[in-house]
């Protein structure tokens, strides 16, 4: 019988390829910490289907552990986590503990749910051990729970938060407990990279650091990691990659750190020694300041792709976002990647509070400029800013009319700014269709559709709109999006896959 059951339920269409299924590093690290403290653990990582949720609830009822821990982010994964909590509560009285980014960001709101007994704030490896010991000795006694740093609980029905626990400094002391899951199921294909022409690959994922020291006003790191950066040693990080190569035949790596090259010497020390194609998140300013010599080093280390959060093409908005970045550095980063044949994948967003239509057009201009450079410069789907509580920009968004969902279930169905019913009043109405048009004009597979003529006509119209920055009276956007929404609500979203020729 397990002392603790840890679960993460994903919101995914079962037809999606597994390459988009990220490893649940959070619960893997928690399992290792618990086992090192002498507790037995079972892990569950599955899609949040009704059958899987009922199976998890039955497992909890049969095992009767000291607690069940559920990990969730803000967004779609909240829905299956709520459903799992309710199913568990119907079958047993095992304490339900929520952890992850969402309960860390809005702990009091999360605790107002009847089906949540405790929340873990921030890093959980030390907290989950203390909490499990406390529950083993005295259950959910408020007096004893109050002595556990880094949690929230209920006393007389009211949320109570304890003092934040200091961050773990020695990340080398932590390790994911992969023995609980089939690690082979989490290796990606070459599609993990946005690089054209790659041969078949087996790509592994590692995280070598936590946090980010930069001050971007929109980023969750302000609340979750409080701008504190910590990292594994070079030796430990290299050892983790070499193990994936030797044991599983991995021949590509994605570094999933928030900012892998915080500390240039450390980053270079790792990639020089792993002798494996790799990609990582990067700041455009670091590339621009590093110059040609730095890029030669990256190329020699088999760097395939750098994922760059540029966010805006407006100098004014870059200052509002406190990116500590200039548009010239964005351009220089693109030129350097192009010159050294390393794919630069840029990410942009619109829908920020205080952003004008002129700012948005500058971002669209930058997207066009980068997209026209070469095959080594790419731009991902245009994002819409999501106001996360605990960030500077969230407070500004509320001042300008953003109304937060106000409940855990509401955050679970939250749609990013610029989409459908959650578009705040400060977002220009023309911005709501930009992602749709950007994606449509970049599609190259429309000939594969069974009904390609209407799609190609829509694409031509989208190109005209994008070229002239004219997005008013957009029935060619609202009707397809409405029909897609109907399919989603009817549970038939996967039907779109059948529109392609076999």
Secondary structure, 3 states (H helix, E strand, C coil): CCCEEEEEEECCCCCCCHHHCCCCHHHHHHHHHHHHCCCCEEEEEEECCHHHHHHHHHHHHHHCCCEEEEECCCCCHHHHHHHHHHHHHHHCCCEEEEECHHHHHCHHHHHCCCCCCEEECCCCHHHHHHHHHHHHHHCCCHHHHCCCCCEEEEECCEEEECCCCCCCCCHHHCCCCHHHCCHHHHCECHHHCCCCCCCCCCEEEECCEECCCCCCCCCCHHHHCCCCCEECCHHHHHHHHHHHHHHHCCCEEEECCCCCCCCHHHHHHHHHHHCCCEEEEECHHHHHHHHHHHHHHHHHCCEEEEEEEEECCCHHHHHHCCCCCCHHHHHHHHHHHHHCCCEEEEEEEECCCCCCHHHHHHHHHHHHHHHCCCCCEEECCCEECCCCCCCHHHHHHHHCCCCCCCCHHHHHCCCCCCCHHHCCCCCCHHHHHHHHHHHHHHCCCHHHECCHHHHHHHHHHHHHHHHHCCCCCCHHHHHHHHHHHHHHHCCCHHHHHHHECC
